Amino acid sequence: MPETDNQKTYASADIVRYYEQINQLQPAEQLIFDRLSPSLPTMKVLDIGVGAGRTTQYLADRTAEYIGIDSSAEMIAACQTRFPDRSFQVCDARNMAEFASGYFDFVLFSFNGIDYVNHDDRLTILQEIHRVCKPGAIVCFSTHNLQSFEQTFKAQWSWNPIATYTNLVMLGILKVLNPGLTEAKLREMPWAIVKDESHNFRLNTYYIRPDDQIKQLVDWFENIQVYGLMGELELQSDRLANLDQWLYYCCTKKV
Ligand SMILES: C[S@@+](CC[C@H](N)C(=O)[O-])C[C@H]1O[C@@H](n2cnc3c(N)ncnc32)[C@H](O)[C@@H]1O
C-alpha cells in the first residue's frame, strides 16, 4: 500500500482542520459509551488514532486515566491546543512500546483509524492492542465493510435518473482509481485495500467482510459484538449481511 499517502493526508492542514470541526459521537459510539458508562470512572483508557480529539471530550473527564495517541504529529498538536490539560502522545499503534503490557481497561480506535495501514500491520496493531490491555479489558474499533464497497462497485440502476447517474459516475471514478479490481475479484476477497471517495480519494482504505473481521479477532479476543452504524447490534447466528459503510466491533481481551 502506498501508505505514506495516508500519513501525508492525516498530516495535511485541511484534513486536520476537518477533524477539528467534528464533535459529535456517531450513534454506535454513543450507545457503546452509554453501555460502558457505569465502568468508565475506574477505567484507564487509551484512545488510539484520536485525531483532533473528537472523542476526548466524551471520555477524558469520565475516566480514571485517559491518554490519546495518534501517528500524526499535526493531529496531536491540534489535540493539545484544544485540551491543554489532557495527555496526548505522537505514537503509532504498530509499536506502542512506551505503554506497559496489561495496563489499559478500555482501548478505543474510533472512526476506522485502523484501516490506514497494510494487512500485516493491521494484525500487528491488533496484537499490540491485545498486549497493552488487561485481561478482560474492552476493545472497541470501527472498520470499513467490504460488503458495502461491493455494492458501490457495481452499476446500480434506479427509476431516479439522478441517482443512476451519480452511481455510474462514482463507479467510473472508482474503476479508474482502482485498476485491476473487478466485481468478480472483489466477491472472492475477504478484505481489500481500495481508494474510496473519502477525503477526495486521497486515502488507501482497508475494507473487510464482517465474518473475516471476526476471524481476525477470535484468537485474542472474546465476547465479540458487532454494531451497525446506527448502533443496532448485529446478530451473529447467520452470516453478517449488514451493508453499512463501516461497522463497530467491541470485544474483550481473553482472560
Ligand atoms: C479517520 S481519522 C479519525 C480521527 C478521530 N478518531 C475521530 O474520530 O475524529 C483516523 C486517525 O487515525 C490516525 N492513524 C492512522 N493510522 C494510525 C496508526 N498506525 N497509529 C496511530 N494513529 C493512526 C490518523 O492519523 C487519523 O488521525
The ligand as an ORCA input file, in Angstrom:
! r2SCAN-3c Opt
* xyz 0 1
  C     -10.429      8.831     10.343
  S      -9.334      9.643     11.426
  C     -10.272      9.599     12.927
  C      -9.821     10.578     13.958
  C     -10.599     10.530     15.278
  N     -10.525      9.220     15.909
  C     -12.037     10.890     15.068
  O     -12.874     10.026     15.193
  O     -12.324     12.060     14.762
  C      -8.111      8.374     11.679
  C      -6.976      8.789     12.589
  O      -6.162      7.618     12.815
  C      -4.812      8.015     12.778
  N      -3.984      6.832     12.446
  C      -3.930      6.176     11.277
  N      -3.051      5.163     11.352
  C      -2.556      5.183     12.619
  C      -1.607      4.387     13.313
  N      -0.977      3.368     12.717
  N      -1.333      4.689     14.599
  C      -1.948      5.722     15.220
  N      -2.847      6.525     14.599
  C      -3.155      6.257     13.319
  C      -4.752      9.100     11.718
  O      -3.600      9.917     11.836
  C      -6.067      9.841     11.990
  O      -5.887     10.886     12.909
*
